[in-house]
Amino acid sequence: MIEQLLKEIPLLKDYREWKRINKGFSSDEKYFISLKNSDEKYMIRFFPINQFEDREKEFAILKTIETHTNKAIKAIEIGKIQGRGYIVTTYIDGNDVEAELLVLTEKEQYQLGFEAGQELLNLHKIQAPKHIESWYERKSLKHKKYVEAYLACPIKIDQDEKILQFIDNHMLLMENRPNIFQHDDYHPSNLIAQEGKLNGIIDFGRYDWGDPIHEFLKIGIFTRNISVPFSIGQIKGYFNGEEPNDEFWTLYSLYLAMCVFSTVVWTLKTIPEDMDNMRNKISIFLDDHQYFSNVKPSWYT
């Protein structure tokens, strides 16, 4: 099937090799493609045709990103074929950073995180389109819906009332926050490295617009469990080697607290078999912050 599809796409018809990519939660069919008589390597994603308009927007965003960093995958072609849509992007050689960190020293992990933070800052130079509503309005509404769904579900988190109170006490901090591009899934599995150096950024399918600090909650949920030095490096790199201020930590904690409820609801709906694992991740970052008695996590030293 894939061979026939590739032969109908002029750019890829002279392929040398294809390989299915199964990583990630996306429902897209993803393939690595190399060409005959060329060093070019591509990735093609097939998606339902009813998503085509949204994917055109994603394609345009990738084109914009190219003007701010040379580390991100590049958009090459978008089209329709046999009742499905497809996007072709460049393919970035290397290992995902999660695997790369296993063979690096703590100093090297920190430096790789520093590079990741600097590249994240480059992404955050892209302003939201004027028609996008304010971050406060959109995030407040999402949070309200997630809390309602959480309260109606059978899963409960210890001291949830304390966490909700912390959120209510700090919600107004989101007013007048910047409305910029968010990768929204920026963590080691979506970063590519080679020989300890950052080689690329992938998987922009969940991009959004809003407060840049929201991007860092993935550190508290995922990255700190993989590498604390990388996590600290990413924060320090983003701030050009300086320490983030108290406002950063309070907003970081606010978004992490909100994530308690959205994570439970999303996991129950999407991957219920992974609920125990997700609850363990939540428990870890709640302990990091003593259920948000502290806004700066205990691992940040």
C-alpha positions in Angstrom: 0.0 0.0 0.0 2.7 2.5 1.0 4.7 1.7 -2.1 1.8 2.6 -4.3 1.1 5.9 -2.5 4.8 6.9 -2.7 4.8 6.3 -6.5 2.0 8.7 -6.9 3.8 11.5 -5.1 6.4 13.0 -7.6 8.8 14.1 -4.9 9.0 10.6 -3.4 8.4 8.3 -6.3 12.1 7.4 -6.7 12.4 6.2 -3.1 15.2 3.9 -2.1 13.9 2.9 1.3 10.8 3.4 3.5 10.3 2.5 7.2 7.2 2.9 9.4 7.6 5.1 12.5 5.5 3.9 15.4 6.6 6.2 18.2 4.3 8.8 19.8 0.6 9.1 20.5 -0.4 10.6 17.1 -2.9 8.6 15.0 -1.0 9.7 11.9 0.7 7.0 9.8 4.4 8.1 9.7 7.1 6.9 7.5 10.8 7.6 7.0 11.7 7.9 3.3 15.2 7.9 1.6 15.6 8.6 -2.1 17.7 6.9 -4.7 20.8 8.9 -6.0 20.3 11.5 -3.2 21.2 12.1 0.4 17.8 13.7 1.1 15.7 12.1 3.8 12.1 12.8 4.5 9.2 12.0 6.8 5.7 11.7 5.4 2.6 11.7 7.6 -0.8 10.5 6.3 -3.9 11.9 8.1 -7.7 12.0 7.7 -8.8 14.3 4.9 -11.2 16.2 7.2 -8.1 17.5 9.0 -6.7 19.1 5.9 -7.5 22.7 6.7 -5.9 22.4 10.2 -2.8 20.7 8.7 -2.5 23.5 6.2 -2.2 25.9 9.1 0.4 23.6 10.7 2.3 23.6 7.4 2.3 27.4 7.3 3.5 27.5 10.9 6.5 25.3 10.0 7.4 27.7 7.2 7.3 30.6 9.7 9.5 28.6 12.2 12.2 28.2 9.5 12.8 31.9 9.7 13.5 31.7 13.5 15.6 28.5 13.8 17.4 26.0 11.7 16.9 23.2 14.2 13.2 22.4 13.5 11.9 20.0 10.8 11.2 21.9 7.6 7.9 21.7 5.7 8.4 20.4 2.2 5.0 19.5 0.7 1.3 19.1 1.6 -1.3 17.4 -0.5 -4.1 14.9 -0.9 -3.9 11.4 -2.2 -6.5 8.5 -2.4 -8.8 10.2 0.1 -6.2 11.1 2.6 -4.0 14.1 3.3 -0.3 14.0 3.7 2.6 16.3 4.8 6.2 15.8 3.8 8.9 17.2 6.1 12.6 16.8 6.4 13.9 14.0 8.5 16.4 14.8 11.2 19.2 12.3 11.9 20.1 11.3 15.4 18.6 9.9 18.6 15.7 11.3 20.5 17.2 13.2 23.5 15.6 10.8 26.0 17.8 8.1 24.6 20.8 10.4 24.2 20.8 11.5 27.8 21.4 7.9 29.0 25.0 8.1 27.7 25.9 11.6 28.7 27.6 13.0 31.8 25.6 15.3 34.0 27.6 18.2 32.7 26.8 17.2 29.1 23.1 16.7 30.0 23.0 20.2 31.4 24.6 21.7 28.3 22.2 19.8 26.0 19.3 21.2 28.1 20.9 24.7 27.8 20.8 24.4 24.0 17.2 23.2 24.1 16.2 26.2 26.2 17.9 28.6 23.7 16.0 27.0 20.8 12.7 27.2 22.7 13.3 31.0 23.1 13.7 31.2 19.4 10.3 29.6 18.8 8.8 32.0 21.3 9.6 35.0 19.1 6.6 34.1 16.9 3.6 36.2 17.8 0.0 34.9 17.8 -2.3 36.0 14.9 -4.4 39.0 16.0 -7.7 37.0 15.8 -6.5 34.6 18.6 -8.3 35.4 21.9 -6.3 36.3 25.0 -4.5 33.6 26.8 -6.4 34.3 30.0 -9.8 33.8 28.4 -8.9 30.6 26.6 -6.9 29.0 29.4 -9.5 29.9 32.1 -12.3 28.3 30.0 -10.3 25.1 29.4 -9.4 24.8 33.1 -13.1 25.2 34.1 -14.1 22.4 31.7 -11.3 20.1 32.9 -12.2 20.7 36.6 -15.9 19.9 35.9 -14.9 16.7 34.1 -12.5 15.8 36.9 -15.1 16.3 39.6 -17.5 14.0 37.6 -14.9 11.2 37.1 -14.1 8.3 39.5 -10.3 9.1 39.8 -9.4 11.5 42.6 -6.0 13.0 43.6 -4.9 13.5 47.2 -5.4 17.1 48.6 -7.2 18.1 45.4 -9.1 20.9 47.2 -5.7 22.4 48.3 -4.5 22.3 44.7 -7.7 23.9 43.4 -7.4 26.7 46.0 -3.8 27.4 44.9 -5.1 27.7 41.3 -8.0 30.0 42.3 -5.6 32.3 44.3 -3.3 32.8 41.3 -5.6 32.7 38.2 -5.4 36.4 37.7 -1.6 36.2 37.0 -2.6 34.9 33.5 -4.1 38.2 32.6 -2.1 40.2 30.1 0.4 37.4 29.6 2.1 37.2 26.1 0.3 35.4 23.3 3.0 33.6 21.4 3.7 30.4 19.6 3.8 27.3 21.8 5.2 23.9 20.6 3.1 22.6 23.5 4.9 19.2 23.6 8.5 20.3 24.1 10.3 17.5 25.9 13.2 15.0 25.2 11.2 12.6 23.1 10.4 15.4 20.6 14.0 16.6 20.5 16.8 15.0 18.4 20.5 15.0 19.4 23.7 13.6 17.9 27.0 13.2 19.8 25.6 15.3 22.7 24.5 18.2 20.5 21.0 19.3 19.8 20.2 18.4 16.2 16.5 19.1 15.8 13.0 19.7 17.0 10.1 17.6 15.8 6.4 16.9 16.3 4.7 20.3 16.1 1.2 18.8 15.7 0.0 20.0 19.1 1.1 23.6 18.7 -0.9 26.4 20.3 -0.7 30.1 21.2 -0.3 31.6 24.7 2.0 32.2 27.6 5.5 31.0 26.9 5.9 29.8 30.5 3.2 27.3 30.0 5.7 25.4 27.8 7.8 24.5 30.8 5.2 22.4 32.6 6.5 19.4 30.5 9.6 19.7 32.6 7.7 19.0 35.8 5.7 16.2 34.4 8.2 14.4 32.2 11.7 15.8 31.8 12.8 16.0 35.5 12.1 12.3 35.7 14.5 11.7 32.8 17.3 14.2 33.7 17.4 16.9 36.3 20.6 18.5 34.8 18.9 18.7 31.4 15.8 20.3 33.0 17.8 22.9 34.9 19.9 23.5 31.7 16.7 24.1 29.7 15.5 26.7 32.1 18.9 28.4 32.4 19.3 28.4 28.6 16.0 30.0 28.0 17.0 32.8 30.3 20.4 33.2 28.8 22.2 31.8 31.9 20.3 34.0 34.3 18.0 32.8 37.1 14.3 33.0 36.4 12.3 35.4 38.7 9.6 34.6 41.2 6.9 35.4 38.6 8.2 32.6 36.4 8.1 30.0 39.3 4.6 31.1 40.4 3.2 30.8 36.8 5.1 27.5 36.3 3.5 26.1 39.4 0.0 27.5 38.4 0.2 25.6 35.1 1.5 22.5 36.7 -1.3 22.6 39.3 -3.9 23.0 36.5 -2.3 20.1 34.7 -3.2 17.8 37.6 -6.8 17.8 36.5 -6.4 18.0 32.7 -4.0 15.0 32.9 -6.4 12.8 34.8 -9.3 13.7 32.4 -7.1 13.3 29.3 -5.6 10.0 30.4 -8.9 8.5 31.4 -10.3 9.4 28.0 -7.3 8.6 25.8 -5.1 6.0 27.4 -6.9 4.7 30.6 -4.5 1.7 30.8 -1.8 4.3 31.6 -3.6 5.9 34.5 -1.4 4.4 37.2 1.7 5.7 35.5 0.2 9.1 35.1 -0.9 9.2 38.7 2.7 8.4 39.7 4.0 11.3 37.6 1.4 13.6 39.3 2.5 12.4 42.7 6.1 13.1 42.0 5.6 16.8 40.9 3.1 17.3 43.8 5.9 16.2 46.2 8.4 18.4 44.3 6.2 21.4 45.3 4.8 20.1 48.6 1.3 20.4 47.0 2.2 23.9 45.9 3.2 25.2 49.3 6.4 25.9 47.4 6.4 27.3 43.9 10.1 26.4 43.2 10.5 22.6 42.9 12.8 20.8 45.2 14.9 19.4 42.4 15.9 22.9 41.1 19.2 23.6 42.9 
